[in-house]
Amino acid sequence: MSDETHDSDRKLPAAKRAGARIHMAMWERRIRQADLAARVGMSQSTLSKKLRGEVPMTVDELVTIAHALGIPACELLEEGEEVPVGGPLPHRHQLGAAS
Protein backbone atom coordinates (compact mmCIF):
# COMPACT_ATOMS: atom_id res chain seq x y z
CA MET A 1 0.00 0.00 0.00
CA SER A 2 1.19 3.49 -0.73
CA ASP A 3 1.55 6.32 1.77
CA GLU A 4 -1.23 8.17 -0.08
CA THR A 5 -3.66 5.44 0.94
CA HIS A 6 -3.13 6.31 4.59
CA ASP A 7 -3.03 10.12 4.36
CA SER A 8 -6.63 10.44 5.54
CA ASP A 9 -5.83 8.25 8.56
CA ARG A 10 -3.22 10.78 9.68
CA LYS A 11 -5.45 13.86 9.45
CA LEU A 12 -6.32 15.51 12.69
CA PRO A 13 -9.93 15.84 13.75
CA ALA A 14 -11.17 19.38 13.05
CA ALA A 15 -11.36 20.27 16.76
CA LYS A 16 -7.76 19.29 17.46
CA ARG A 17 -6.57 20.97 14.26
CA ALA A 18 -8.34 24.19 15.27
CA GLY A 19 -6.89 24.00 18.79
CA ALA A 20 -3.38 23.52 17.45
CA ARG A 21 -3.79 26.43 15.04
CA ILE A 22 -5.13 28.66 17.80
CA HIS A 23 -2.08 27.75 19.91
CA MET A 24 0.23 28.63 17.02
CA ALA A 25 -1.57 31.95 16.43
CA MET A 26 -1.27 32.74 20.14
CA TRP A 27 2.44 31.92 20.06
CA GLU A 28 3.05 34.02 16.93
CA ARG A 29 1.22 36.98 18.49
CA ARG A 30 2.72 36.41 21.96
CA ILE A 31 -0.72 36.14 23.53
CA ARG A 32 -1.00 34.17 26.75
CA GLN A 33 -3.84 31.73 27.18
CA ALA A 34 -5.17 33.67 30.18
CA ASP A 35 -5.23 36.87 28.10
CA LEU A 36 -7.07 35.23 25.21
CA ALA A 37 -9.55 33.67 27.62
CA ALA A 38 -10.29 37.10 29.08
CA ARG A 39 -10.75 38.57 25.58
CA VAL A 40 -13.30 35.91 24.64
CA GLY A 41 -15.11 35.81 27.98
CA MET A 42 -14.23 32.38 29.34
CA SER A 43 -11.99 31.05 32.06
CA GLN A 44 -8.44 30.04 31.22
CA SER A 45 -9.23 26.51 32.36
CA THR A 46 -12.21 26.22 30.01
CA LEU A 47 -10.23 27.65 27.08
CA SER A 48 -7.41 25.21 27.77
CA LYS A 49 -9.80 22.24 27.71
CA LYS A 50 -11.39 23.47 24.48
CA LEU A 51 -8.00 23.95 22.80
CA ARG A 52 -6.99 20.40 23.75
CA GLY A 53 -10.29 19.05 22.41
CA GLU A 54 -11.42 17.80 25.83
CA VAL A 55 -14.50 20.04 25.76
CA PRO A 56 -16.35 20.81 22.52
CA MET A 57 -15.94 24.28 21.02
CA THR A 58 -19.00 25.87 19.46
CA VAL A 59 -18.87 27.61 16.10
CA ASP A 60 -19.59 30.91 17.86
CA GLU A 61 -16.65 30.35 20.22
CA LEU A 62 -14.38 29.49 17.29
CA VAL A 63 -15.39 32.66 15.47
CA THR A 64 -14.95 34.76 18.63
CA ILE A 65 -11.48 33.32 19.25
CA ALA A 66 -10.46 33.85 15.62
CA HIS A 67 -11.67 37.46 15.80
CA ALA A 68 -9.72 38.02 19.03
CA LEU A 69 -6.60 36.70 17.28
CA GLY A 70 -7.25 38.76 14.15
CA ILE A 71 -7.51 35.79 11.78
CA PRO A 72 -10.35 34.37 9.67
CA ALA A 73 -12.13 31.50 11.42
CA CYS A 74 -11.85 29.37 8.27
CA GLU A 75 -8.05 29.31 8.69
CA LEU A 76 -8.51 27.41 11.93
CA LEU A 77 -10.28 24.55 10.17
CA GLU A 78 -8.49 24.30 6.82
CA GLU A 79 -6.89 21.00 5.93
CA GLY A 80 -3.58 20.76 4.20
CA GLU A 81 -0.79 22.31 6.23
CA GLU A 82 0.90 20.25 8.88
CA VAL A 83 -0.06 21.47 12.31
CA PRO A 84 2.25 20.71 15.24
CA VAL A 85 0.24 19.05 17.98
CA GLY A 86 1.28 17.79 21.35
CA GLY A 87 4.72 19.34 21.41
CA PRO A 88 5.56 22.20 23.70
CA LEU A 89 5.67 25.68 22.27
CA PRO A 90 8.68 27.82 23.18
CA HIS A 91 8.47 29.70 26.43
CA ARG A 92 8.06 33.45 26.24
CA HIS A 93 11.72 34.04 27.14
CA GLN A 94 12.72 31.93 24.10
CA LEU A 95 10.74 34.14 21.72
CA GLY A 96 13.18 37.03 21.85
CA ALA A 97 12.26 40.68 21.86
CA ALA A 98 8.95 41.67 20.34
CA SER A 99 9.24 43.78 17.21
C-alpha positions in Angstrom: 0.0 0.0 0.0 1.2 3.5 -0.7 1.6 6.3 1.8 -1.2 8.2 -0.1 -3.7 5.4 0.9 -3.1 6.3 4.6 -3.0 10.1 4.4 -6.6 10.4 5.5 -5.8 8.2 8.6 -3.2 10.8 9.7 -5.4 13.9 9.4 -6.3 15.5 12.7 -9.9 15.8 13.8 -11.2 19.4 13.1 -11.4 20.3 16.8 -7.8 19.3 17.5 -6.6 21.0 14.3 -8.3 24.2 15.3 -6.9 24.0 18.8 -3.4 23.5 17.4 -3.8 26.4 15.0 -5.1 28.7 17.8 -2.1 27.7 19.9 0.2 28.6 17.0 -1.6 31.9 16.4 -1.3 32.7 20.1 2.4 31.9 20.1 3.0 34.0 16.9 1.2 37.0 18.5 2.7 36.4 22.0 -0.7 36.1 23.5 -1.0 34.2 26.8 -3.8 31.7 27.2 -5.2 33.7 30.2 -5.2 36.9 28.1 -7.1 35.2 25.2 -9.6 33.7 27.6 -10.3 37.1 29.1 -10.7 38.6 25.6 -13.3 35.9 24.6 -15.1 35.8 28.0 -14.2 32.4 29.3 -12.0 31.0 32.1 -8.4 30.0 31.2 -9.2 26.5 32.4 -12.2 26.2 30.0 -10.2 27.7 27.1 -7.4 25.2 27.8 -9.8 22.2 27.7 -11.4 23.5 24.5 -8.0 23.9 22.8 -7.0 20.4 23.7 -10.3 19.0 22.4 -11.4 17.8 25.8 -14.5 20.0 25.8 -16.3 20.8 22.5 -15.9 24.3 21.0 -19.0 25.9 19.5 -18.9 27.6 16.1 -19.6 30.9 17.9 -16.6 30.4 20.2 -14.4 29.5 17.3 -15.4 32.7 15.5 -15.0 34.8 18.6 -11.5 33.3 19.2 -10.5 33.8 15.6 -11.7 37.5 15.8 -9.7 38.0 19.0 -6.6 36.7 17.3 -7.3 38.8 14.2 -7.5 35.8 11.8 -10.4 34.4 9.7 -12.1 31.5 11.4 -11.8 29.4 8.3 -8.0 29.3 8.7 -8.5 27.4 11.9 -10.3 24.5 10.2 -8.5 24.3 6.8 -6.9 21.0 5.9 -3.6 20.8 4.2 -0.8 22.3 6.2 0.9 20.2 8.9 -0.1 21.5 12.3 2.2 20.7 15.2 0.2 19.0 18.0 1.3 17.8 21.3 4.7 19.3 21.4 5.6 22.2 23.7 5.7 25.7 22.3 8.7 27.8 23.2 8.5 29.7 26.4 8.1 33.5 26.2 11.7 34.0 27.1 12.7 31.9 24.1 10.7 34.1 21.7 13.2 37.0 21.8 12.3 40.7 21.9 9.0 41.7 20.3 9.2 43.8 17.2 
